[in-house]
Amino acid sequence: MDNFQDVQDSGQLASVVRDAASELPRGVNLIVISHAPPPAECARIQINKTLALLEWEDLRLTPEEAEAIGSLRGSPVREIRQLRQRSGGWPRD
């Protein structure tokens, strides 16, 4: 589910997402993408570790990750470092 921040204010959908996440079978994941923190309705699933948050820093490529990906593509390390610096660590096509 993408752009969850656009519907968070309704409360009802947040409750549905919370309840759905609580009922998922083991090994099944629900991915909710939002530019805002989880609403209060999701506090219980966050506390009991049913909800895991990936923050901006978790998604950025480290210099080592960028270099490893670039080396698979045969890119020179200098270029990889420059690209990572310009992109702020965000992967690009």
Backbone as CSV, one residue per row, in Angstrom:
resi,resn,N_x,N_y,N_z,CA_x,CA_y,CA_z,C_x,C_y,C_z
1,MET,0.855,-1.160,0.000,0.000,0.000,0.000,0.905,1.229,0.000
2,ASP,0.753,2.072,-0.974,1.608,3.241,-1.122,0.846,4.507,-0.745
3,ASN,1.589,5.535,-0.355,1.029,6.848,-0.014,0.020,6.786,1.123
4,PHE,0.305,5.976,2.111,-0.594,5.823,3.250,-0.833,7.148,3.972
5,GLN,0.129,8.061,3.894,-0.037,9.354,4.556,-1.243,10.114,4.018
6,ASP,-1.659,9.820,2.785,-2.792,10.533,2.192,-4.128,10.134,2.802
7,VAL,-4.179,8.979,3.445,-5.461,8.516,4.011,-5.392,8.290,5.508
8,GLN,-4.283,8.612,6.131,-4.129,8.379,7.567,-5.161,9.114,8.404
9,ASP,-5.545,10.286,7.977,-6.446,11.097,8.785,-7.813,10.461,8.975
10,SER,-8.184,9.532,8.103,-9.498,8.923,8.213,-9.623,8.041,9.453
11,GLY,-8.529,7.474,9.942,-8.596,6.632,11.131,-9.151,5.251,10.847
12,GLN,-10.197,5.175,10.044,-10.811,3.884,9.750,-9.859,2.984,8.981
13,LEU,-9.199,3.512,7.968,-8.279,2.695,7.189,-7.092,2.275,8.047
14,ALA,-6.621,3.163,8.904,-5.520,2.805,9.805,-5.923,1.640,10.692
15,SER,-7.153,1.635,11.151,-7.642,0.524,11.976,-7.723,-0.767,11.175
16,VAL,-8.136,-0.667,9.932,-8.205,-1.852,9.066,-6.795,-2.402,8.828
17,VAL,-5.844,-1.532,8.545,-4.461,-1.955,8.328,-3.914,-2.590,9.608
18,ARG,-4.171,-1.977,10.740,-3.723,-2.528,12.016,-4.276,-3.925,12.229
19,ASP,-5.585,-4.089,12.023,-6.224,-5.394,12.226,-5.722,-6.425,11.221
20,ALA,-5.527,-6.005,9.987,-5.022,-6.926,8.958,-3.606,-7.386,9.308
21,ALA,-2.767,-6.464,9.742,-1.399,-6.817,10.111,-1.378,-7.791,11.281
22,SER,-2.312,-7.650,12.187,-2.386,-8.539,13.354,-2.810,-9.949,12.973
23,GLU,-3.490,-10.101,11.854,-4.039,-11.395,11.438,-3.217,-12.104,10.359
24,LEU,-2.160,-11.483,9.886,-1.369,-12.093,8.816,-0.733,-13.397,9.284
25,PRO,-0.768,-14.423,8.447,-0.089,-15.671,8.811,1.430,-15.477,8.866
26,ARG,2.074,-16.308,9.624,3.543,-16.253,9.741,4.168,-16.370,8.342
27,GLY,5.152,-15.497,8.069,5.831,-15.529,6.783,5.203,-14.634,5.728
28,VAL,4.068,-14.030,6.034,3.407,-13.116,5.095,3.607,-11.696,5.608
29,ASN,3.981,-10.794,4.714,4.238,-9.408,5.091,3.288,-8.462,4.383
30,LEU,2.921,-7.414,5.070,2.149,-6.317,4.505,3.080,-5.121,4.464
31,ILE,3.255,-4.537,3.289,4.146,-3.391,3.157,3.300,-2.144,2.948
32,VAL,3.478,-1.195,3.848,2.758,0.071,3.795,3.811,1.170,3.674
33,ILE,3.689,1.985,2.646,4.661,3.049,2.393,4.007,4.389,2.726
34,SER,4.726,5.180,3.523,4.181,6.454,3.952,5.306,7.451,4.167
35,HIS,4.992,8.726,3.960,5.936,9.802,4.255,5.706,10.355,5.648
36,ALA,4.806,9.753,6.393,4.477,10.192,7.755,4.635,9.010,8.706
37,PRO,4.849,9.280,9.980,4.955,8.187,10.948,3.630,7.434,11.071
38,PRO,3.671,6.221,11.611,2.423,5.466,11.769,1.446,6.216,12.671
39,PRO,0.163,6.111,12.383,-0.835,6.779,13.222,-0.976,6.074,14.575
40,ALA,-1.624,6.736,15.511,-1.807,6.201,16.865,-2.498,4.835,16.842
41,GLU,-3.370,4.595,15.868,-4.079,3.315,15.780,-3.120,2.137,15.617
42,CYS,-1.915,2.403,15.177,-0.937,1.337,14.921,0.065,1.163,16.063
43,ALA,-0.140,1.853,17.167,0.821,1.790,18.277,0.985,0.365,18.805
44,ARG,-0.113,-0.361,18.954,-0.030,-1.721,19.512,0.824,-2.633,18.641
45,ILE,0.634,-2.594,17.325,1.417,-3.480,16.465,2.868,-3.024,16.357
46,GLN,3.115,-1.754,16.641,4.499,-1.279,16.663,5.184,-1.744,17.950
47,ILE,4.491,-1.672,19.057,5.054,-2.088,20.348,5.326,-3.578,20.387
48,ASN,4.403,-4.388,19.833,4.610,-5.838,19.892,5.443,-6.370,18.728
49,LYS,6.073,-5.464,17.996,7.015,-5.801,16.917,6.362,-6.463,15.709
50,THR,5.047,-6.327,15.556,4.385,-6.775,14.336,4.656,-5.764,13.225
51,LEU,4.828,-4.508,13.619,5.128,-3.420,12.688,6.599,-3.062,12.809
52,ALA,7.310,-3.119,11.719,8.714,-2.710,11.689,8.839,-1.486,10.800
53,LEU,9.578,-0.512,11.251,9.771,0.711,10.479,11.136,0.703,9.812
54,LEU,11.150,1.060,8.557,12.397,1.294,7.839,12.480,2.796,7.621
55,GLU,13.456,3.398,8.207,13.633,4.839,8.111,14.463,5.186,6.879
56,TRP,14.534,6.471,6.579,15.268,6.978,5.422,16.694,6.463,5.426
57,GLU,17.369,6.533,6.554,18.764,6.096,6.639,18.903,4.599,6.396
58,ASP,17.889,3.809,6.723,17.944,2.369,6.500,17.937,2.025,5.012
59,LEU,17.369,2.900,4.208,17.210,2.623,2.783,18.343,3.171,1.914
60,ARG,19.087,4.121,2.439,20.200,4.703,1.681,21.317,3.689,1.508
61,LEU,21.954,3.723,0.364,23.110,2.867,0.132,24.329,3.423,0.868
62,THR,25.041,2.542,1.564,26.310,2.940,2.151,27.337,3.025,1.016
63,PRO,28.474,3.664,1.270,29.506,3.687,0.223,29.898,2.274,-0.216
64,GLU,29.993,1.357,0.736,30.373,-0.011,0.410,29.321,-0.702,-0.455
65,GLU,28.051,-0.494,-0.135,26.977,-1.098,-0.934,26.973,-0.535,-2.353
66,ALA,27.129,0.781,-2.451,27.152,1.415,-3.775,28.311,0.880,-4.609
67,GLU,29.475,0.751,-3.974,30.637,0.246,-4.699,30.458,-1.211,-5.112
68,ALA,29.834,-2.012,-4.255,29.596,-3.417,-4.601,28.646,-3.533,-5.788
69,ILE,27.592,-2.738,-5.800,26.645,-2.759,-6.917,27.333,-2.260,-8.192
70,GLY,28.065,-1.171,-8.053,28.764,-0.621,-9.211,29.791,-1.583,-9.784
71,SER,30.471,-2.316,-8.911,31.483,-3.250,-9.408,30.830,-4.393,-10.184
72,LEU,29.609,-4.772,-9.796,28.892,-5.806,-10.556,28.570,-5.335,-11.970
73,ARG,28.422,-4.033,-12.112,28.118,-3.454,-13.422,29.378,-3.028,-14.169
74,GLY,30.525,-3.210,-13.535,31.776,-2.851,-14.182,32.084,-1.368,-14.173
75,SER,31.471,-0.620,-13.263,31.703,0.825,-13.193,32.955,1.124,-12.381
76,PRO,33.731,2.114,-12.805,34.919,2.497,-12.039,34.526,3.047,-10.661
77,VAL,35.320,2.738,-9.652,35.038,3.151,-8.276,34.874,4.663,-8.181
78,ARG,35.702,5.418,-8.888,35.608,6.883,-8.860,34.223,7.352,-9.291
79,GLU,33.705,6.770,-10.364,32.372,7.136,-10.856,31.293,6.765,-9.850
80,ILE,31.447,5.602,-9.249,30.462,5.153,-8.261,30.420,6.125,-7.085
81,ARG,31.578,6.527,-6.609,31.645,7.460,-5.480,31.020,8.808,-5.836
82,GLN,31.295,9.288,-7.043,30.705,10.559,-7.477,29.189,10.455,-7.580
83,LEU,28.710,9.361,-8.163,27.274,9.173,-8.308,26.587,9.067,-6.949
84,ARG,27.188,8.326,-6.022,26.600,8.195,-4.694,26.554,9.553,-4.003
85,GLN,27.607,10.334,-4.141,27.646,11.656,-3.524,26.547,12.551,-4.100
86,ARG,26.387,12.530,-5.421,25.340,13.362,-6.054,23.940,12.900,-5.684
87,SER,23.750,11.587,-5.550,22.410,11.050,-5.283,22.083,10.995,-3.802
88,GLY,23.077,11.260,-2.950,22.841,11.176,-1.513,22.700,9.751,-1.027
89,GLY,23.113,8.800,-1.840,23.023,7.394,-1.452,21.759,6.696,-1.929
90,TRP,20.932,7.426,-2.646,19.693,6.811,-3.153,19.968,6.107,-4.454
91,PRO,19.589,4.830,-4.561,19.829,4.090,-5.807,19.051,4.700,-6.969
92,ARG,19.650,4.666,-8.123,19.031,5.170,-9.345,19.237,4.130,-10.437
93,ASP,18.421,4.191,-11.468,18.613,3.297,-12.626,19.799,3.717,-13.425
